[in-house]
Amino acid sequence: MICLDNSVLRRFASPDPSPEVDAYLGDHASVPWVIPATVAFEYYVHYRTQANVRKQQQLLNSRFDGILPLTDDVASEAAQLQTVLEKQGIGLQLADLLHASTAREAGATFVTRDADGFDKAPLKDLMTIDIIRS
């Protein structure tokens, strides 16, 4: 299962092609695709009306195998992950921490285009991360 970050979701949903994102997703067409609810939130906030948000919500639900909820288990995972990373001098923004923790708790590969935030050996030692370079 792959769990997409907002940086990948926005390129996937964009009318402008992204050869790197398209190639990665094509290579992973046979596995379930999910997004964290926190990524869905980041995606929805760009749509100003409730009608547009609902339209996007239906679109995401039709294209993805699931939207992973923000649960108490994810919150616990995020707290543990933050503690481990801080001991190694690594910090993640809260949203990124919740996205990654959702993927980690679900046992999914976290897929992002954000190399600055996620291309860190200690983080990659703790979870599976694929970075799409574009």
DSSP file (Angstrom, degrees, kcal/mol; ACC not computed):
  #  RESIDUE AA STRUCTURE BP1 BP2  ACC     N-H-->O    O-->H-N    N-H-->O    O-->H-N    TCO  KAPPA ALPHA  PHI   PSI    X-CA   Y-CA   Z-CA
    1    1 A M              0   0    0      0, 0.0   108,-2.6     0, 0.0     2,-0.4   0.000 360.0 360.0 360.0 137.7    0.0    0.0    0.0
    2    2 A I  E     -ab  33 109A   0     30,-2.5    32,-2.6   106,-0.2     2,-0.5  -0.916 360.0-156.9-112.4 142.1    1.2    3.5   -0.8
    3    3 A C  E     -ab  34 110A   0    106,-3.3   108,-2.9    -2,-0.4     2,-0.3  -0.965  17.6-141.2-120.9 114.7    0.2    6.5    1.2
    4    4 A L  E     - b   0 111A   0     30,-2.5   108,-0.2    -2,-0.5     2,-0.1  -0.569   2.4-141.7 -87.3 136.6    0.5    9.8   -0.7
    5    5 A D    >>  -     0   0    0    106,-2.7     4,-2.5    -2,-0.3     3,-0.9  -0.416  35.0-103.9 -77.8 163.5    1.6   13.1    0.7
    6    6 A N  H 3> S+     0   0    0      1,-0.2     4,-2.8     2,-0.2     5,-0.3   0.827 119.9  64.1 -61.4 -32.1   -0.1   16.3   -0.4
    7    7 A S  H 3> S+     0   0    0      1,-0.2     4,-0.7     2,-0.2    -1,-0.2   0.830 111.1  37.1 -63.0 -30.7    2.9   17.2   -2.6
    8    8 A V  H <> S+     0   0    0     -3,-0.9     4,-2.6   103,-0.3    -2,-0.2   0.872 114.6  54.4 -85.5 -43.1    2.1   14.0   -4.7
    9    9 A L  H  X S+     0   0    0     -4,-2.5     4,-2.6     1,-0.2     5,-0.2   0.916 107.1  51.0 -57.5 -45.0   -1.7   14.3   -4.5
   10   10 A R  H  X S+     0   0    0     -4,-2.8     4,-0.9     1,-0.2    -1,-0.2   0.890 112.5  45.9 -63.7 -38.6   -1.7   17.8   -5.8
   11   11 A R  H  < S+     0   0    0     -4,-0.7    -1,-0.2    -5,-0.3     3,-0.2   0.887 112.8  50.9 -70.4 -37.8    0.5   16.8   -8.8
   12   12 A F  H  < S+     0   0    0     -4,-2.6    -2,-0.2     1,-0.2    -1,-0.2   0.902 115.1  42.4 -63.4 -41.3   -1.7   13.8   -9.4
   13   13 A A  H  < S+     0   0    0     -4,-2.6    -1,-0.2    -5,-0.2    -2,-0.2   0.591  94.1 105.0 -82.7 -11.2   -4.8   15.9   -9.4
   14   14 A S  S  < S-     0   0    0     -4,-0.9     4,-0.1    -3,-0.2    -3,-0.0  -0.395  71.5-136.6 -72.6 144.9   -3.3   18.7  -11.5
   15   15 A P  S    S+     0   0    0      0, 0.0    -1,-0.1     0, 0.0    -4,-0.1   0.713  88.3  84.9 -71.7 -18.0   -4.3   19.1  -15.1
   16   16 A D  S    S-     0   0    0      1,-0.1    -2,-0.1     2,-0.0     0, 0.0  -0.731  90.0-118.0 -83.5 126.7   -0.6   19.7  -15.9
   17   17 A P        -     0   0    0      0, 0.0     3,-0.1     0, 0.0    -5,-0.1  -0.284  20.3-161.3 -66.0 148.6    1.2   16.4  -16.3
   18   18 A S     >  -     0   0    0      1,-0.1     4,-3.2    -4,-0.1     5,-0.3  -0.886   2.3-164.3-127.0  97.9    4.0   15.4  -14.0
   19   19 A P  H  > S+     0   0    0      0, 0.0     4,-2.3     0, 0.0     5,-0.2   0.849  88.3  49.4 -54.3 -38.6    6.0   12.7  -15.7
   20   20 A E  H  > S+     0   0    0      2,-0.2     4,-2.4     1,-0.2     5,-0.2   0.931 115.2  42.3 -68.6 -45.2    7.8   11.6  -12.5
   21   21 A V  H  > S+     0   0    0      2,-0.2     4,-2.8     1,-0.2     5,-0.3   0.931 115.7  49.9 -66.1 -45.3    4.6   11.4  -10.5
   22   22 A D  H  X S+     0   0    0     -4,-3.2     4,-2.3     1,-0.2    -2,-0.2   0.903 112.0  48.1 -60.5 -41.3    2.7    9.7  -13.3
   23   23 A A  H  X S+     0   0    0     -4,-2.3     4,-2.3    -5,-0.3    -1,-0.2   0.926 112.4  48.3 -65.7 -44.8    5.5    7.1  -13.8
   24   24 A Y  H  X S+     0   0    0     -4,-2.4     4,-1.0     1,-0.2    -2,-0.2   0.956 114.5  44.7 -60.9 -50.0    5.7    6.4  -10.1
   25   25 A L  H  < S+     0   0    0     -4,-2.8     3,-0.4     1,-0.2    -1,-0.2   0.871 111.5  53.8 -65.0 -35.6    2.0    5.9   -9.8
   26   26 A G  H >< S+     0   0    0     -4,-2.3     3,-1.2    -5,-0.3    -1,-0.2   0.899 106.8  52.0 -62.3 -40.2    1.9    3.8  -13.0
   27   27 A D  H 3< S+     0   0    0     -4,-2.3    -1,-0.2     1,-0.3    -2,-0.2   0.715 115.7  42.0 -67.5 -20.2    4.6    1.6  -11.5
   28   28 A H  T >< S+     0   0    0     -4,-1.0     3,-1.3    -3,-0.4    -1,-0.3   0.012  75.6 118.1-115.4  25.9    2.4    1.1   -8.4
   29   29 A A  T <  S+     0   0    0     -3,-1.2    -1,-0.1     1,-0.3    -2,-0.1   0.739  70.9  59.5 -65.4 -22.6   -1.0    0.7  -10.0
   30   30 A S  T 3  S+     0   0    0     -3,-0.2    -1,-0.3    -4,-0.2    -2,-0.1   0.526  95.6  71.4 -88.1  -4.8   -1.4   -2.8   -8.6
   31   31 A V  S <  S-     0   0    0     -3,-1.3    -3,-0.0     1,-0.1     2,-0.0  -0.781  95.1 -90.6-108.3 155.5   -1.2   -1.8   -5.0
   32   32 A P        -     0   0    0      0, 0.0   -30,-2.5     0, 0.0     2,-0.5  -0.341  35.8-146.6 -62.9 143.1   -3.8    0.1   -2.9
   33   33 A W  E     +a    2   0A   0    -32,-0.2    32,-2.8    30,-0.1    33,-0.7  -0.951  25.2 167.6-110.9 129.2   -3.5    3.9   -2.9
   34   34 A V  E     -ac   3  66A   0    -32,-2.6   -30,-2.5    -2,-0.5    33,-0.2  -0.897  20.0-155.7-133.9 164.7   -4.5    5.8    0.3
   35   35 A I  E     - c   0  67A   0     31,-1.4    33,-2.5    -2,-0.3     2,-0.1  -0.989  27.3-110.6-136.4 147.1   -4.1    9.3    1.7
   36   36 A P  E >>  - c   0  68A   0      0, 0.0     4,-2.1     0, 0.0     3,-0.7  -0.454  27.5-119.8 -70.0 150.3   -4.2   10.4    5.3
   37   37 A A  H 3> S+     0   0    0     31,-2.9     4,-2.3     1,-0.2     5,-0.1   0.829 116.3  60.3 -58.1 -31.0   -7.2   12.5    6.4
   38   38 A T  H 3> S+     0   0    0     30,-0.3     4,-1.8     2,-0.2    -1,-0.2   0.839 104.1  48.3 -68.0 -32.0   -4.7   15.2    7.2
   39   39 A V  H <> S+     0   0    0     -3,-0.7     4,-2.3     2,-0.2    -2,-0.2   0.896 108.4  54.3 -71.1 -41.3   -3.6   15.3    3.6
   40   40 A A  H  X S+     0   0    0     -4,-2.1     4,-2.9     1,-0.2    -2,-0.2   0.920 107.5  51.6 -57.2 -42.9   -7.2   15.4    2.4
   41   41 A F  H  X S+     0   0    0     -4,-2.3     4,-2.0     1,-0.2    -1,-0.2   0.947 108.5  49.5 -58.0 -49.9   -7.7   18.5    4.6
   42   42 A E  H  < S+     0   0    0     -4,-1.8     4,-0.3     1,-0.2    -1,-0.2   0.867 114.4  46.8 -58.1 -35.8   -4.6   20.2    3.1
   43   43 A Y  H >< S+     0   0    0     -4,-2.3     3,-1.1     1,-0.2    -2,-0.2   0.918 111.3  49.9 -71.7 -44.8   -6.1   19.4   -0.3
   44   44 A Y  H >< S+     0   0    0     -4,-2.9     3,-2.4     1,-0.2    -2,-0.2   0.801  93.0  73.9 -67.3 -30.1   -9.6   20.6    0.4
   45   45 A V  T 3< S+     0   0    0     -4,-2.0    -1,-0.2     1,-0.3    -2,-0.1   0.675  86.0  66.0 -63.9 -13.8   -8.6   24.0    1.9
   46   46 A H  T <  S+     0   0    0     -3,-1.1     2,-0.6    -4,-0.3    -1,-0.3   0.541  87.3  79.4 -82.0  -5.8   -7.9   25.3   -1.6
   47   47 A Y    <   -     0   0    0     -3,-2.4     6,-0.1     1,-0.1    -1,-0.0  -0.914  66.8-161.3-107.3 121.8  -11.5   25.0   -2.5
   48   48 A R        +     0   0    0     -2,-0.6     2,-0.3     4,-0.1    -1,-0.1   0.764  64.8  59.6 -80.1 -28.4  -13.6   27.9   -1.2
   49   49 A T  S  > S-     0   0    0      1,-0.1     4,-2.2     0, 0.0     5,-0.2  -0.741  76.9-127.4-106.7 153.3  -17.1   26.6   -1.4
   50   50 A Q  H  > S+     0   0    0     -2,-0.3     4,-2.7     1,-0.2     5,-0.2   0.857 111.8  57.1 -61.0 -35.3  -18.7   23.6    0.3
   51   51 A A  H  > S+     0   0    0      2,-0.2     4,-2.1     1,-0.2    -1,-0.2   0.912 108.1  46.0 -63.5 -42.4  -20.0   22.5   -3.0
   52   52 A N  H  > S+     0   0    0      2,-0.2     4,-2.3     1,-0.2    -2,-0.2   0.884 111.9  51.3 -68.1 -38.1  -16.4   22.4   -4.5
   53   53 A V  H  X S+     0   0    0     -4,-2.2     4,-2.7     2,-0.2    -2,-0.2   0.935 110.4  49.1 -62.8 -45.5  -15.1   20.6   -1.4
   54   54 A R  H  X S+     0   0    0     -4,-2.7     4,-2.4     2,-0.2    -2,-0.2   0.892 109.7  52.0 -61.6 -39.8  -17.8   18.0   -1.7
   55   55 A K  H  X S+     0   0    0     -4,-2.1     4,-2.0     2,-0.2    -1,-0.2   0.927 112.6  44.9 -61.9 -44.9  -17.0   17.6   -5.4
   56   56 A Q  H  X S+     0   0    0     -4,-2.3     4,-2.9     2,-0.2    -2,-0.2   0.871 110.2  55.6 -66.5 -37.2  -13.3   17.1   -4.6
   57   57 A Q  H  X S+     0   0    0     -4,-2.7     4,-2.4     2,-0.2    -2,-0.2   0.925 109.0  46.5 -61.5 -45.0  -14.2   14.7   -1.8
   58   58 A Q  H  X S+     0   0    0     -4,-2.4     4,-1.6     2,-0.2    -1,-0.2   0.894 111.8  52.4 -63.3 -39.8  -16.2   12.5   -4.2
   59   59 A L  H  X S+     0   0    0     -4,-2.0     4,-1.4     2,-0.2    -2,-0.2   0.936 110.9  45.6 -62.3 -47.8  -13.3   12.6   -6.7
   60   60 A L  H  X S+     0   0    0     -4,-2.9     4,-1.9     1,-0.2     3,-0.3   0.914 111.7  52.1 -62.9 -42.4  -10.8   11.5   -4.1
   61   61 A N  H  < S+     0   0    0     -4,-2.4    -1,-0.2     1,-0.2    -2,-0.2   0.793 110.9  48.4 -65.8 -26.3  -13.1    8.8   -2.8
   62   62 A S  H  < S+     0   0    0     -4,-1.6    -1,-0.2    -3,-0.2    -2,-0.2   0.750 117.2  40.5 -83.6 -23.2  -13.5    7.5   -6.3
   63   63 A R  H  < S+     0   0    0     -4,-1.4     2,-0.3    -3,-0.3    -2,-0.2   0.634 109.5  61.0 -99.9 -16.1   -9.8    7.4   -7.2
   64   64 A F  S  < S-     0   0    0     -4,-1.9   -30,-0.2    -5,-0.2     3,-0.1  -0.800  72.1-133.6-116.5 155.8   -8.3    6.2   -3.9
   65   65 A D  S    S-     0   0    0    -32,-2.8     2,-0.3    -2,-0.3   -31,-0.2   0.561  84.3 -22.1 -82.0  -8.4   -8.7    2.9   -2.0
   66   66 A G  E     -c   34   0A   0    -33,-0.7   -31,-1.4    -6,-0.2     2,-0.5  -0.880  47.4-125.6 173.1 157.4   -9.1    4.8    1.2
   67   67 A I  E     -c   35   0A   0     -2,-0.3   -30,-0.1   -33,-0.2   -33,-0.0  -0.984  37.0-135.5-116.8 116.4   -8.6    7.9    3.3
   68   68 A L  E     -c   36   0A   0    -33,-2.5   -31,-2.9    -2,-0.5   -30,-0.3  -0.559  20.5-128.1 -79.5 128.7   -6.9    6.9    6.5
   69   69 A P        -     0   0    0      0, 0.0     2,-1.0     0, 0.0     5,-0.1  -0.297  15.9-113.0 -75.7 158.4   -8.4    8.5    9.6
   70   70 A L        +     0   0    0      4,-0.1     2,-0.2   -34,-0.1    28,-0.0  -0.821  54.2 171.5 -86.8 103.7   -6.5   10.5   12.3
   71   71 A T     >  -     0   0    0     -2,-1.0     4,-2.3     1,-0.1     5,-0.1  -0.527  51.4-100.7-110.7 174.6   -6.9    8.1   15.2
   72   72 A D  H  > S+     0   0    0      1,-0.2     4,-2.4     2,-0.2     5,-0.2   0.854 124.0  55.9 -63.2 -35.4   -5.6    7.8   18.7
   73   73 A D  H  > S+     0   0    0      2,-0.2     4,-2.3     1,-0.2    -1,-0.2   0.889 107.8  48.0 -63.9 -39.1   -3.2    5.1   17.4
   74   74 A V  H  > S+     0   0    0      2,-0.2     4,-2.8     1,-0.2    -2,-0.2   0.912 110.7  51.5 -66.5 -41.9   -1.9    7.6   14.8
   75   75 A A  H  X S+     0   0    0     -4,-2.3     4,-2.2     2,-0.2    -2,-0.2   0.910 111.4  47.1 -61.0 -42.2   -1.5   10.3   17.5
   76   76 A S  H  X S+     0   0    0     -4,-2.4     4,-2.3     2,-0.2    -1,-0.2   0.910 111.9  50.4 -64.8 -42.7    0.5    7.9   19.7
   77   77 A E  H  X S+     0   0    0     -4,-2.3     4,-2.8     1,-0.2    -2,-0.2   0.906 110.1  50.8 -60.3 -43.0    2.6    6.9   16.7
   78   78 A A  H  X S+     0   0    0     -4,-2.8     4,-2.7     2,-0.2    -2,-0.2   0.903 109.2  50.3 -63.9 -41.9    3.3   10.6   16.0
   79   79 A A  H  X S+     0   0    0     -4,-2.2     4,-2.0     2,-0.2    -1,-0.2   0.920 113.8  45.0 -63.1 -43.3    4.3   11.3   19.6
   80   80 A Q  H  X S+     0   0    0     -4,-2.3     4,-2.3     2,-0.2    -2,-0.2   0.921 113.7  49.4 -65.9 -43.8    6.7    8.4   19.5
   81   81 A L  H  X S+     0   0    0     -4,-2.8     4,-2.6     1,-0.2     5,-0.2   0.910 110.0  51.2 -62.4 -42.8    8.1    9.3   16.1
   82   82 A Q  H  X S+     0   0    0     -4,-2.7     4,-2.7     1,-0.2    -1,-0.2   0.915 109.9  49.9 -61.2 -43.4    8.6   12.9   17.2
   83   83 A T  H  X S+     0   0    0     -4,-2.0     4,-1.6     2,-0.2    -2,-0.2   0.927 112.8  46.1 -61.2 -46.5   10.5   11.8   20.3
   84   84 A V  H  X S+     0   0    0     -4,-2.3     4,-0.6     1,-0.2    -2,-0.2   0.921 115.3  46.3 -63.6 -44.8   12.8    9.5   18.4
   85   85 A L  H ><>S+     0   0    0     -4,-2.6     5,-2.7     1,-0.2     3,-1.1   0.899 108.4  55.0 -67.4 -40.5   13.5   12.1   15.7
   86   86 A E  H ><5S+     0   0    0     -4,-2.7     3,-1.8     1,-0.3    -1,-0.2   0.874 101.9  58.3 -61.0 -36.6   14.1   14.9   18.1
   87   87 A K  H 3<5S+     0   0    0     -4,-1.6    -1,-0.3     1,-0.3    -2,-0.2   0.743 108.7  46.9 -63.4 -21.7   16.8   12.8   19.8
   88   88 A Q  T <<5S-     0   0    0     -3,-1.1    -1,-0.3    -4,-0.6    -2,-0.2   0.228 123.1-105.6-104.0  11.8   18.5   12.7   16.5
   89   89 A G  T < 5S+     0   0    0     -3,-1.8     2,-0.5     1,-0.2    -3,-0.2   0.732  78.6 130.2  75.0  22.7   18.2   16.4   15.8
   90   90 A I      < -     0   0    0     -5,-2.7     2,-0.4    -8,-0.1    -1,-0.2  -0.929  33.8-173.5-114.4 131.6   15.4   16.0   13.2
   91   91 A G        -     0   0    0     -2,-0.5     2,-0.4    -3,-0.1    -9,-0.0  -0.957   5.3-165.3-122.5 143.4   12.2   18.0   13.3
   92   92 A L        -     0   0    0     -2,-0.4    26,-0.0   -10,-0.0    -6,-0.0  -0.953  31.6-106.6-120.6 145.3    9.1   17.7   11.2
   93   93 A Q     >  -     0   0    0     -2,-0.4     4,-2.7     1,-0.1     5,-0.2  -0.360  39.7-107.9 -62.4 152.4    6.3   20.2   10.9
   94   94 A L  H  > S+     0   0    0      1,-0.2     4,-2.5     2,-0.2     5,-0.2   0.894 118.4  49.2 -53.8 -47.4    3.2   19.0   12.7
   95   95 A A  H  > S+     0   0    0      1,-0.2     4,-2.6     2,-0.2    -1,-0.2   0.928 112.9  47.3 -60.6 -44.9    1.2   18.2    9.5
   96   96 A D  H  > S+     0   0    0      1,-0.2     4,-2.7     2,-0.2     5,-0.2   0.891 110.6  52.7 -63.6 -38.8    4.1   16.3    8.0
   97   97 A L  H  X S+     0   0    0     -4,-2.7     4,-2.4     1,-0.2    -1,-0.2   0.910 111.4  46.2 -61.8 -43.2    4.6   14.3   11.3
   98   98 A L  H  X S+     0   0    0     -4,-2.5     4,-2.0    -5,-0.2    -2,-0.2   0.892 112.6  50.1 -68.2 -39.6    0.9   13.4   11.2
   99   99 A H  H  X S+     0   0    0     -4,-2.6     4,-1.9    -5,-0.2    -2,-0.2   0.965 115.0  42.9 -60.7 -51.6    1.0   12.4    7.5
  100  100 A A  H  X S+     0   0    0     -4,-2.7     4,-2.8     1,-0.2    -2,-0.2   0.889 113.3  51.9 -64.3 -40.1    4.0   10.2    8.0
  101  101 A S  H  X S+     0   0    0     -4,-2.4     4,-2.7    -5,-0.2    -1,-0.2   0.856 106.4  54.3 -66.4 -34.8    2.7    8.7   11.2
  102  102 A T  H  X S+     0   0    0     -4,-2.0     4,-1.6     2,-0.2    -1,-0.2   0.937 112.2  44.1 -62.4 -45.9   -0.6    7.8    9.5
  103  103 A A  H  X>S+     0   0    0     -4,-1.9     5,-2.7     2,-0.2     4,-0.7   0.929 114.9  48.7 -63.4 -45.6    1.4    5.9    6.8
  104  104 A R  H ><5S+     0   0    0     -4,-2.8     3,-0.9     1,-0.2    -2,-0.2   0.913 110.1  50.4 -63.4 -43.7    3.7    4.3    9.4
  105  105 A E  H 3<5S+     0   0    0     -4,-2.7    -1,-0.2     1,-0.3    -2,-0.2   0.832 112.5  48.2 -64.6 -31.9    0.8    3.2   11.6
  106  106 A A  H 3<5S-     0   0    0     -4,-1.6    -1,-0.3    -5,-0.2    -2,-0.2   0.544 113.2-118.8 -84.3  -7.8   -1.0    1.6    8.6
  107  107 A G  T <<5 +     0   0    0     -3,-0.9     2,-0.2    -4,-0.7    -3,-0.2   0.765  67.1 141.5  75.1  25.1    2.2   -0.1    7.4
  108  108 A A      < -     0   0    0     -5,-2.7     2,-0.5    -6,-0.2    20,-0.3  -0.605  59.8-108.3 -99.2 157.8    2.2    1.8    4.1
  109  109 A T  E     -b    2   0A   0   -108,-2.6  -106,-3.3    -2,-0.2     2,-0.5  -0.751  34.5-134.0 -79.1 126.8    5.0    3.3    2.1
  110  110 A F  E     -bd   3 129A   0     18,-2.6    20,-2.8    -2,-0.5     2,-0.5  -0.753  20.2-160.4 -87.0 125.7    4.9    7.1    2.5
  111  111 A V  E     +bd   4 130A   0   -108,-2.9  -106,-2.7    -2,-0.5  -103,-0.3  -0.931  21.8 153.9-114.7 123.4    5.2    8.8   -0.9
  112  112 A T  E     - d   0 131A   0     18,-2.3    20,-2.9    -2,-0.5  -108,-0.0  -0.921  46.0-148.4-141.6 163.1    6.3   12.4   -1.1
  113  113 A R  S    S+     0   0    0     -2,-0.3     2,-1.6    18,-0.2    21,-0.2   0.326  75.3 103.8-106.5   0.2    8.0   14.9   -3.4
  114  114 A D     >  +     0   0    0      1,-0.2     4,-2.0     2,-0.1     3,-0.3  -0.583  36.6 163.1 -88.8  77.6    9.3   16.8   -0.3
  115  115 A A  H  > S+     0   0    0     -2,-1.6     4,-2.4     1,-0.2    -1,-0.2   0.867  71.9  60.8 -64.0 -36.2   13.0   15.7   -0.2
  116  116 A D  H  4 S+     0   0    0      1,-0.2    -1,-0.2    -3,-0.2    -2,-0.1   0.885 113.8  35.2 -59.5 -38.7   13.9   18.5    2.1
  117  117 A G  H  4 S+     0   0    0     -3,-0.3    -1,-0.2     1,-0.1    -2,-0.2   0.808 131.4  24.9 -84.8 -30.8   11.6   17.3    4.8
  118  118 A F  H  < S+     0   0    0     -4,-2.0     2,-2.0     1,-0.1    -3,-0.2   0.531  87.4  94.9-119.8  -7.7   11.8   13.5    4.4
  119  119 A D     <  +     0   0    0     -4,-2.4     2,-0.4    -5,-0.2    -1,-0.1  -0.446  58.0 124.0 -87.8  67.7   15.2   12.6    2.8
  120  120 A K    >>  -     0   0    0     -2,-2.0     4,-2.5     1,-0.1     3,-0.5  -0.994  61.8-137.4-131.6 126.6   16.8   11.9    6.1
  121  121 A A  H 3> S+     0   0    0     -2,-0.4     4,-1.9     1,-0.2     5,-0.2   0.879 102.4  52.7 -53.5 -47.1   18.5    8.6    7.0
  122  122 A P  H 3> S+     0   0    0      0, 0.0     4,-0.7     0, 0.0    -1,-0.2   0.890 112.3  46.4 -59.8 -36.7   17.1    8.4   10.6
  123  123 A L  H X> S+     0   0    0     -3,-0.5     4,-1.2     1,-0.2     3,-0.9   0.913 111.5  50.8 -69.0 -42.8   13.6    8.9    9.3
  124  124 A K  H 3< S+     0   0    0     -4,-2.5    -1,-0.2     1,-0.3    -3,-0.2   0.757 104.7  58.7 -67.3 -23.6   14.1    6.4    6.5
  125  125 A D  H 3< S+     0   0    0     -4,-1.9    -1,-0.3    -5,-0.3    -2,-0.2   0.758 108.4  46.4 -72.2 -24.0   15.4    3.9    9.1
  126  126 A L  H << S+     0   0    0     -3,-0.9     2,-0.3    -4,-0.7    -2,-0.2   0.678 125.0   4.6 -92.4 -20.5   12.0    4.2   11.0
  127  127 A M  S  < S-     0   0    0     -4,-1.2     2,-0.6     2,-0.0    -1,-0.2  -0.977  79.8 -91.2-158.2 165.1    9.7    3.8    8.0
  128  128 A T        +     0   0    0    -20,-0.3   -18,-2.6    -2,-0.3     2,-0.4  -0.762  46.1 175.7 -88.4 121.9    9.4    3.2    4.3
  129  129 A I  E     -d  110   0A   0     -2,-0.6     2,-0.5   -20,-0.2   -18,-0.2  -0.993  17.1-164.5-129.5 129.4    9.6    6.4    2.3
  130  130 A D  E     -d  111   0A   0    -20,-2.8   -18,-2.3    -2,-0.4     2,-0.6  -0.966  10.5-158.6-109.5 128.8    9.7    6.9   -1.4
  131  131 A I  E     -d  112   0A   0     -2,-0.5     2,-0.7   -20,-0.2   -18,-0.2  -0.935   6.0-149.8-109.7 121.8   10.7   10.3   -2.7
  132  132 A I        -     0   0    0    -20,-2.9     2,-0.5    -2,-0.6   -17,-0.2  -0.809  14.8-151.2 -89.5 117.0    9.6   11.3   -6.2
  133  133 A R              0   0    0     -2,-0.7   -19,-0.1     1,-0.1   -20,-0.0  -0.776 360.0 360.0 -92.7 126.7   12.2   13.6   -7.5
  134  134 A S              0   0    0     -2,-0.5    -1,-0.1   -21,-0.2  -114,-0.1   0.336 360.0 360.0-145.9 360.0   11.0   16.1  -10.1
